[in-house]
Amino acid sequence: MQKKEYQCRILSGMRPTGKMHLGNFVGALEKWVELQSKYENFYLIADYHALTTNLDTSMILPNTLEMVSDWLSVGIDPDKSPIFRQSQIKEHTELHLIFSMLITKARLERNPTLKEQVKDLNIDAIIYGHLGYPVLQAADILLYKGTLVPVGEDQASHIEITRELARKFNSIYGEVFPIPNAKLTSFARLPGLDGNKMSKSVGNTILLSDEEDEIKKKIRQAITDPQKIRRGDPGRPEVCLVYTYHQKFNSGETDDIYAGCTSGVLGCVDCKMKCAAVISNYIAPFREKRRYYAENVAEVLDIIRDGEKRAGKVANETMQEVRRAMSLG
């Protein structure tokens, strides 16, 4: 059988967690904006995936609207790339069910991501949805015939279940799905204000929507070199969180800041205020654009619904192929 040619296509997604912070921007959104000019992209609001760790659905829609407002403000273009909710396209669950017949419980239990989440979240009893998370994830990717999956080098093995399911389905029923490849990408991690992972649940974030005064207040609390107690003390920028922020958002001045810190000429308070001003200026265009969406929430919902129509058309076409291949319709 002659192999089909597949268009380069990427599916990316996030759980609906509300307002985005600088860690989300540096770790994912910045790369999404870059990739949408090179590939066909679909952006998934993973509201079903959110249920694996929290069954309360009352905040899913408000959090979705907040999150998508930030996506749009940083440059995600819904005309190029559909934005849609997983729960509104029934084909996700249908393909997930079919794929669940093609994989064993033992294989899912060997998934290193599951083991890490169980440890991190201190989970006593694993629910089926959590165990089957990568199967639904495979359905998300393959429903849109994703050919590239952006991952860091240490996470390349995480898409192997998707590749296995695509190969197994194709070998039993005929070639329907591409075998997606990992697109090795350098995903930066921006620490939170306390030096740990940036997380809203911990309260160590700078939001993309924060005003300058709020950013100054937060940056004042950021940890610095514990050995630099007062102005005049020589500092160690390489262990200073604020210098890390300068490296990302103020690269043009890092040499001067490094020299000033190590010599003791630059005090931590002045360094922090300079950092706060730079970050505020950096995100000012995002903040301004976001104000528009905050005042026009109905437009955000219209963008999502339009994305669902467009993504739903692709999903429906894929499932028609699946059913024909399986002699189910």
ZADREN-984411 format. One record per residue (C-alpha): residue number from 1; residue in three letters; x, y, z. Coordinates in steps of 0.001 Angstrom, whole numbers. Example, Ala and Ser with C-alpha at 12.3 -4.5 7.8 and 13.67 -1.06 7.14 Angstrom:
residues 2
+-----+------+---------+---------+---------+
| seq | type |      c1 |      c2 |      c3 |
+-----+------+---------+---------+---------+
|   1 |  ALA |   12300 |   -4500 |    7800 |
|   2 |  SER |   13670 |   -1060 |    7140 |
+-----+------+---------+---------+---------+
end
This chain:
residues 329
+-----+------+---------+---------+---------+
| seq | type |      c1 |      c2 |      c3 |
+-----+------+---------+---------+---------+
|   1 |  MET |       0 |       0 |       0 |
|   2 |  GLN |    1351 |    3430 |    -936 |
|   3 |  LYS |    2010 |    5593 |    2072 |
|   4 |  LYS |     -13 |    8777 |    2458 |
|   5 |  GLU |    1633 |   12188 |    2636 |
|   6 |  TYR |     804 |   14129 |    5782 |
|   7 |  GLN |     970 |   17866 |    6293 |
|   8 |  CYS |    3230 |   19100 |    9111 |
|   9 |  ARG |     771 |   19670 |   11914 |
|  10 |  ILE |    1139 |   20307 |   15651 |
|  11 |  LEU |   -1420 |   19985 |   18428 |
|  12 |  SER |    -546 |   21862 |   21629 |
|  13 |  GLY |   -2693 |   22296 |   24684 |
|  14 |  MET |   -3066 |   23284 |   28320 |
|  15 |  ARG |   -5493 |   22574 |   31098 |
|  16 |  PRO |   -7727 |   25590 |   31790 |
|  17 |  THR |   -6016 |   27072 |   34832 |
|  18 |  GLY |   -6992 |   30732 |   34449 |
|  19 |  LYS |   -4625 |   33659 |   34034 |
|  20 |  MET |   -1196 |   32865 |   32592 |
|  21 |  HIS |    2060 |   33812 |   34284 |
|  22 |  LEU |    5578 |   34517 |   33039 |
|  23 |  GLY |    6497 |   30853 |   33494 |
|  24 |  ASN |    3711 |   29848 |   31098 |
|  25 |  PHE |    4924 |   32440 |   28620 |
|  26 |  VAL |    8597 |   31479 |   28705 |
|  27 |  GLY |    7900 |   27751 |   28994 |
|  28 |  ALA |    5289 |   27409 |   26241 |
|  29 |  LEU |    3401 |   30391 |   24837 |
|  30 |  GLU |    6459 |   32138 |   23426 |
|  31 |  LYS |    7324 |   28964 |   21506 |
|  32 |  TRP |    3724 |   28490 |   20365 |
|  33 |  VAL |    3727 |   31926 |   18764 |
|  34 |  GLU |    6969 |   31107 |   16965 |
|  35 |  LEU |    5760 |   27696 |   15748 |
|  36 |  GLN |    2473 |   28969 |   14323 |
|  37 |  SER |    4385 |   30763 |   11563 |
|  38 |  LYS |    6105 |   27532 |   10534 |
|  39 |  TYR |    3502 |   24787 |   10975 |
|  40 |  GLU |    -238 |   24210 |   11004 |
|  41 |  ASN |   -1221 |   24408 |   14684 |
|  42 |  PHE |   -4269 |   23417 |   16719 |
|  43 |  TYR |   -4601 |   24738 |   20277 |
|  44 |  LEU |   -6468 |   22520 |   22717 |
|  45 |  ILE |   -8141 |   23616 |   25951 |
|  46 |  ALA |   -7753 |   20332 |   27832 |
|  47 |  ASP |  -10822 |   20520 |   30059 |
|  48 |  TYR |  -11342 |   16732 |   30181 |
|  49 |  HIS |   -7718 |   16263 |   31240 |
|  50 |  ALA |   -8344 |   18711 |   34087 |
|  51 |  LEU |  -10782 |   16220 |   35640 |
|  52 |  THR |   -7979 |   13746 |   36385 |
|  53 |  THR |   -6885 |   15849 |   39347 |
|  54 |  ASN |   -9945 |   17992 |   40172 |
|  55 |  LEU |  -13579 |   16969 |   39720 |
|  56 |  ASP |  -14928 |   20459 |   40464 |
|  57 |  THR |  -16031 |   21860 |   37093 |
|  58 |  SER |  -17438 |   25189 |   38318 |
|  59 |  MET |  -14363 |   27206 |   37325 |
|  60 |  ILE |  -13543 |   25511 |   34023 |
|  61 |  LEU |  -15347 |   28027 |   31800 |
|  62 |  PRO |  -14180 |   31187 |   33668 |
|  63 |  ASN |  -10627 |   29822 |   33743 |
|  64 |  THR |  -10852 |   28964 |   30046 |
|  65 |  LEU |  -11831 |   32524 |   29130 |
|  66 |  GLU |   -9019 |   33971 |   31268 |
|  67 |  MET |   -6457 |   31607 |   29763 |
|  68 |  VAL |   -7510 |   32157 |   26168 |
|  69 |  SER |   -7475 |   35929 |   26698 |
|  70 |  ASP |   -3796 |   35599 |   27598 |
|  71 |  TRP |   -3122 |   33308 |   24615 |
|  72 |  LEU |   -4594 |   35928 |   22304 |
|  73 |  SER |   -2770 |   38789 |   24007 |
|  74 |  VAL |     691 |   37258 |   23451 |
|  75 |  GLY |      81 |   36630 |   19760 |
|  76 |  ILE |   -1747 |   33355 |   19213 |
|  77 |  ASP |   -3660 |   33998 |   15979 |
|  78 |  PRO |   -7049 |   32223 |   15954 |
|  79 |  ASP |   -7417 |   32861 |   12215 |
|  80 |  LYS |   -4336 |   30724 |   11608 |
|  81 |  SER |   -4772 |   28265 |   14454 |
|  82 |  PRO |   -8104 |   27015 |   15867 |
|  83 |  ILE |   -8531 |   27337 |   19635 |
|  84 |  PHE |  -11052 |   24851 |   21002 |
|  85 |  ARG |  -12325 |   22950 |   24029 |
|  86 |  GLN |  -11668 |   19244 |   24156 |
|  87 |  SER |  -15063 |   18590 |   25755 |
|  88 |  GLN |  -16983 |   20212 |   22896 |
|  89 |  ILE |  -15692 |   17809 |   20235 |
|  90 |  LYS |  -17137 |   14373 |   20909 |
|  91 |  GLU |  -14651 |   12640 |   18640 |
|  92 |  HIS |  -11963 |   12997 |   21326 |
|  93 |  THR |  -13806 |   10620 |   23608 |
|  94 |  GLU |  -14756 |    8268 |   20768 |
|  95 |  LEU |  -11185 |    7833 |   19582 |
|  96 |  HIS |  -10017 |    7559 |   23178 |
|  97 |  LEU |  -12406 |    4631 |   23678 |
|  98 |  ILE |  -11116 |    2864 |   20563 |
|  99 |  PHE |   -7492 |    3392 |   21546 |
| 100 |  SER |   -8198 |    2073 |   25051 |
| 101 |  MET |   -8878 |   -1311 |   23433 |
| 102 |  LEU |   -5371 |   -1341 |   21949 |
| 103 |  ILE |   -3228 |    -944 |   25047 |
| 104 |  THR |   -2724 |   -2913 |   28243 |
| 105 |  LYS |   -2964 |   -1762 |   31829 |
| 106 |  ALA |     606 |   -2936 |   32403 |
| 107 |  ARG |    1889 |    -684 |   29599 |
| 108 |  LEU |     131 |    2342 |   31084 |
| 109 |  GLU |    1497 |    1596 |   34537 |
| 110 |  ARG |    5033 |    1718 |   33126 |
| 111 |  ASN |    4492 |    5292 |   31959 |
| 112 |  PRO |    7195 |    7391 |   33712 |
| 113 |  THR |    5014 |   10518 |   33655 |
| 114 |  LEU |    2310 |    8740 |   35639 |
| 115 |  LYS |    4830 |    7615 |   38237 |
| 116 |  GLU |    6120 |   11170 |   38624 |
| 117 |  GLN |    2611 |   12628 |   38983 |
| 118 |  VAL |    1588 |   10030 |   41549 |
| 119 |  LYS |    4677 |   10919 |   43574 |
| 120 |  ASP |    4349 |   14714 |   43155 |
| 121 |  LEU |     614 |   14803 |   43929 |
| 122 |  ASN |     850 |   12170 |   46678 |
| 123 |  ILE |   -1948 |   10119 |   45103 |
| 124 |  ASP |   -3061 |    7064 |   47089 |
| 125 |  ALA |   -5465 |    5512 |   44573 |
| 126 |  ILE |   -5051 |    6040 |   40834 |
| 127 |  ILE |   -8330 |    6636 |   39002 |
| 128 |  TYR |   -8869 |    5108 |   35563 |
| 129 |  GLY |   -8868 |    8536 |   33914 |
| 130 |  HIS |   -5436 |    9296 |   35333 |
| 131 |  LEU |   -4072 |    5938 |   34266 |
| 132 |  GLY |   -5550 |    6441 |   30806 |
| 133 |  TYR |   -4396 |   10055 |   30507 |
| 134 |  PRO |   -1812 |    9250 |   27767 |
| 135 |  VAL |   -4468 |    7360 |   25779 |
| 136 |  LEU |   -6711 |   10424 |   25682 |
| 137 |  GLN |   -3618 |   12479 |   24908 |
| 138 |  ALA |   -2870 |   10171 |   21972 |
| 139 |  ALA |   -6437 |   10641 |   20752 |
| 140 |  ASP |   -6006 |   14432 |   21017 |
| 141 |  ILE |   -2891 |   14337 |   18834 |
| 142 |  LEU |   -3948 |   11725 |   16301 |
| 143 |  LEU |   -7493 |   13034 |   15850 |
| 144 |  TYR |   -5888 |   15994 |   14065 |
| 145 |  LYS |   -3198 |   13786 |   12505 |
| 146 |  GLY |    -472 |   15602 |   14370 |
| 147 |  THR |    2912 |   14843 |   12878 |
| 148 |  LEU |    5148 |   16756 |   15285 |
| 149 |  VAL |    4986 |   16917 |   19080 |
| 150 |  PRO |    7111 |   19687 |   20653 |
| 151 |  VAL |    8904 |   18264 |   23699 |
| 152 |  GLY |   12107 |   18771 |   25604 |
| 153 |  GLU |   14825 |   16170 |   25054 |
| 154 |  ASP |   14200 |   14582 |   28454 |
| 155 |  GLN |   10498 |   14126 |   27600 |
| 156 |  ALA |   10800 |   12602 |   24137 |
| 157 |  SER |    9816 |    9198 |   25514 |
| 158 |  HIS |    6450 |   10588 |   26638 |
| 159 |  ILE |    4993 |   10498 |   23117 |
| 160 |  GLU |    5955 |    6866 |   22621 |
| 161 |  ILE |    2488 |    5665 |   23679 |
| 162 |  THR |     957 |    7836 |   20944 |
| 163 |  ARG |    3358 |    6329 |   18412 |
| 164 |  GLU |    2590 |    2802 |   19630 |
| 165 |  LEU |   -1169 |    3320 |   19358 |
| 166 |  ALA |    -889 |    4789 |   15857 |
| 167 |  ARG |    1253 |    1869 |   14704 |
| 168 |  LYS |   -1030 |    -720 |   16286 |
| 169 |  PHE |   -4208 |     766 |   14828 |
| 170 |  ASN |   -2613 |    1017 |   11376 |
| 171 |  SER |   -1334 |   -2557 |   11515 |
| 172 |  ILE |   -4753 |   -3974 |   12419 |
| 173 |  TYR |   -7132 |   -1786 |   10408 |
| 174 |  GLY |   -5055 |    -118 |    7710 |
| 175 |  GLU |   -3099 |    3101 |    7578 |
| 176 |  VAL |   -5117 |    5996 |    8926 |
| 177 |  PHE |   -2723 |    7791 |   11276 |
| 178 |  PRO |     716 |    9316 |   10812 |
| 179 |  ILE |    3372 |    8193 |   13286 |
| 180 |  PRO |    4164 |   11478 |   15034 |
| 181 |  ASN |    7731 |   12458 |   15780 |
| 182 |  ALA |    9078 |   14407 |   18706 |
| 183 |  LYS |   10138 |   17906 |   17765 |
| 184 |  LEU |   12979 |   18452 |   20192 |
| 185 |  THR |   12598 |   21965 |   21501 |
| 186 |  SER |   14403 |   23920 |   24161 |
| 187 |  PHE |   11638 |   24803 |   26611 |
| 188 |  ALA |   13012 |   27296 |   29107 |
| 189 |  ARG |   11906 |   27185 |   32718 |
| 190 |  LEU |   11529 |   30469 |   34560 |
| 191 |  PRO |   11681 |   30061 |   38347 |
| 192 |  GLY |    9097 |   31599 |   40619 |
| 193 |  LEU |    9792 |   34487 |   42985 |
| 194 |  ASP |   10921 |   32029 |   45672 |
| 195 |  GLY |   13292 |   30191 |   43337 |
| 196 |  ASN |   11025 |   27177 |   42979 |
| 197 |  LYS |    8795 |   26247 |   40044 |
| 198 |  MET |    6480 |   29136 |   39156 |
| 199 |  SER |    2965 |   28147 |   40219 |
| 200 |  LYS |    -188 |   30082 |   41075 |
| 201 |  SER |   -1049 |   27552 |   43771 |
| 202 |  VAL |    2183 |   28483 |   45561 |
| 203 |  GLY |    1719 |   32228 |   44986 |
| 204 |  ASN |    5173 |   32868 |   43505 |
| 205 |  THR |    4111 |   34128 |   40076 |
| 206 |  ILE |    4101 |   37293 |   38011 |
| 207 |  LEU |     970 |   37286 |   35869 |
| 208 |  LEU |     953 |   38539 |   32296 |
| 209 |  SER |   -1900 |   40824 |   33367 |
| 210 |  ASP |    -116 |   42328 |   36401 |
| 211 |  GLU |     209 |   46122 |   36455 |
| 212 |  GLU |    3581 |   47771 |   37064 |
| 213 |  ASP |    2916 |   48543 |   40745 |
| 214 |  GLU |    1968 |   44917 |   41381 |
| 215 |  ILE |    5093 |   43705 |   39583 |
| 216 |  LYS |    7266 |   46022 |   41725 |
| 217 |  LYS |    5608 |   44713 |   44878 |
| 218 |  LYS |    6245 |   41111 |   43840 |
| 219 |  ILE |    9822 |   41647 |   42674 |
| 220 |  ARG |   10679 |   43288 |   46022 |
| 221 |  GLN |    9943 |   39889 |   47611 |
| 222 |  ALA |   12106 |   37916 |   45163 |
| 223 |  ILE |   15022 |   36023 |   46672 |
| 224 |  THR |   18535 |   37177 |   45842 |
| 225 |  ASP |   22057 |   36115 |   46780 |
| 226 |  PRO |   21871 |   35447 |   50554 |
| 227 |  GLN |   25503 |   36536 |   50921 |
| 228 |  LYS |   24804 |   40022 |   49529 |
| 229 |  ILE |   23221 |   41665 |   52548 |
| 230 |  ARG |   23807 |   45359 |   51879 |
| 231 |  ARG |   24938 |   47702 |   49112 |
| 232 |  GLY |   28705 |   47406 |   48722 |
| 233 |  ASP |   28767 |   43671 |   49378 |
| 234 |  PRO |   29975 |   41761 |   46309 |
| 235 |  GLY |   27198 |   39593 |   44890 |
| 236 |  ARG |   26966 |   36374 |   42881 |
| 237 |  PRO |   24589 |   36955 |   39957 |
| 238 |  GLU |   24740 |   33286 |   38961 |
| 239 |  VAL |   22780 |   32338 |   42109 |
| 240 |  CYS |   20432 |   35345 |   42026 |
| 241 |  LEU |   16878 |   34863 |   40813 |
| 242 |  VAL |   16547 |   38526 |   39802 |
| 243 |  TYR |   19583 |   38210 |   37530 |
| 244 |  THR |   17885 |   35219 |   35879 |
| 245 |  TYR |   14942 |   37487 |   35081 |
| 246 |  HIS |   17321 |   40137 |   33703 |
| 247 |  GLN |   18884 |   37499 |   31428 |
| 248 |  LYS |   15494 |   36760 |   29907 |
| 249 |  PHE |   13895 |   40192 |   29752 |
| 250 |  ASN |   16851 |   42592 |   29843 |
| 251 |  SER |   19659 |   40837 |   27990 |
| 252 |  GLY |   21137 |   44091 |   26686 |
| 253 |  GLU |   22128 |   45228 |   30180 |
| 254 |  THR |   23207 |   41950 |   31766 |
| 255 |  ASP |   26941 |   42633 |   31418 |
| 256 |  ASP |   26623 |   45936 |   33278 |
| 257 |  ILE |   24341 |   44379 |   35903 |
| 258 |  TYR |   26766 |   41497 |   36414 |
| 259 |  ALA |   29675 |   43890 |   36846 |
| 260 |  GLY |   27722 |   46158 |   39199 |
| 261 |  CYS |   26549 |   43240 |   41325 |
| 262 |  THR |   29914 |   41505 |   41638 |
| 263 |  SER |   31673 |   44776 |   42476 |
| 264 |  GLY |   29051 |   45777 |   45029 |
| 265 |  VAL |   28244 |   49041 |   43258 |
| 266 |  LEU |   24726 |   47885 |   42358 |
| 267 |  GLY |   22459 |   47246 |   45331 |
| 268 |  CYS |   19739 |   44624 |   45324 |
| 269 |  VAL |   16874 |   47110 |   45735 |
| 270 |  ASP |   17964 |   49147 |   42703 |
| 271 |  CYS |   18536 |   45953 |   40724 |
| 272 |  LYS |   15052 |   44711 |   41605 |
| 273 |  MET |   13363 |   47968 |   40645 |
| 274 |  LYS |   15193 |   47989 |   37320 |
| 275 |  CYS |   14058 |   44394 |   36767 |
| 276 |  ALA |   10436 |   45228 |   37636 |
| 277 |  ALA |   10403 |   48136 |   35187 |
| 278 |  VAL |   11879 |   46012 |   32413 |
| 279 |  ILE |    9370 |   43187 |   32935 |
| 280 |  SER |    6482 |   45648 |   33077 |
| 281 |  ASN |    7593 |   47236 |   29788 |
| 282 |  TYR |    8077 |   43821 |   28210 |
| 283 |  ILE |    4551 |   42638 |   28949 |
| 284 |  ALA |    2887 |   46061 |   28490 |
| 285 |  PRO |    1678 |   45211 |   24943 |
| 286 |  PHE |     207 |   41928 |   26233 |
| 287 |  ARG |   -1450 |   43704 |   29141 |
| 288 |  GLU |   -2995 |   46336 |   26861 |
| 289 |  LYS |   -4308 |   43774 |   24417 |
| 290 |  ARG |   -5651 |   41692 |   27273 |
| 291 |  ARG |   -7691 |   44625 |   28568 |
| 292 |  TYR |   -9572 |   44581 |   25286 |
| 293 |  TYR |  -10467 |   40909 |   25674 |
| 294 |  ALA |  -11408 |   41399 |   29336 |
| 295 |  GLU |  -13933 |   43985 |   28157 |
| 296 |  ASN |  -15125 |   41783 |   25272 |
| 297 |  VAL |  -15526 |   38344 |   26810 |
| 298 |  ALA |  -18248 |   37440 |   24295 |
| 299 |  GLU |  -15695 |   37861 |   21510 |
| 300 |  VAL |  -13330 |   35443 |   23248 |
| 301 |  LEU |  -16124 |   32882 |   23462 |
| 302 |  ASP |  -16941 |   33451 |   19783 |
| 303 |  ILE |  -13286 |   32795 |   18905 |
| 304 |  ILE |  -13384 |   29531 |   20835 |
| 305 |  ARG |  -16674 |   28445 |   19230 |
| 306 |  ASP |  -15342 |   29256 |   15775 |
| 307 |  GLY |  -12234 |   27195 |   16566 |
| 308 |  GLU |  -14474 |   24338 |   17657 |
| 309 |  LYS |  -16320 |   24372 |   14340 |
| 310 |  ARG |  -13077 |   24263 |   12377 |
| 311 |  ALA |  -11385 |   21677 |   14594 |
| 312 |  GLY |  -14609 |   19658 |   14716 |
| 313 |  LYS |  -14632 |   19395 |   10937 |
| 314 |  VAL |  -11129 |   17905 |   10944 |
| 315 |  ALA |  -12007 |   15595 |   13845 |
| 316 |  ASN |  -15157 |   14379 |   12091 |
| 317 |  GLU |  -13259 |   13619 |    8894 |
| 318 |  THR |  -10673 |   11623 |   10825 |
| 319 |  MET |  -13317 |    9601 |   12629 |
| 320 |  GLN |  -15076 |    8822 |    9352 |
| 321 |  GLU |  -11781 |    7344 |    8161 |
| 322 |  VAL |  -11442 |    5408 |   11404 |
| 323 |  ARG |  -14940 |    3961 |   11157 |
| 324 |  ARG |  -14461 |    2978 |    7506 |
| 325 |  ALA |  -11150 |    1317 |    8314 |
| 326 |  MET |  -12803 |    -615 |   11154 |
| 327 |  SER |  -15908 |   -1438 |    9067 |
| 328 |  LEU |  -18050 |     353 |   11638 |
| 329 |  GLY |  -19857 |    2732 |    9362 |
+-----+------+---------+---------+---------+
end
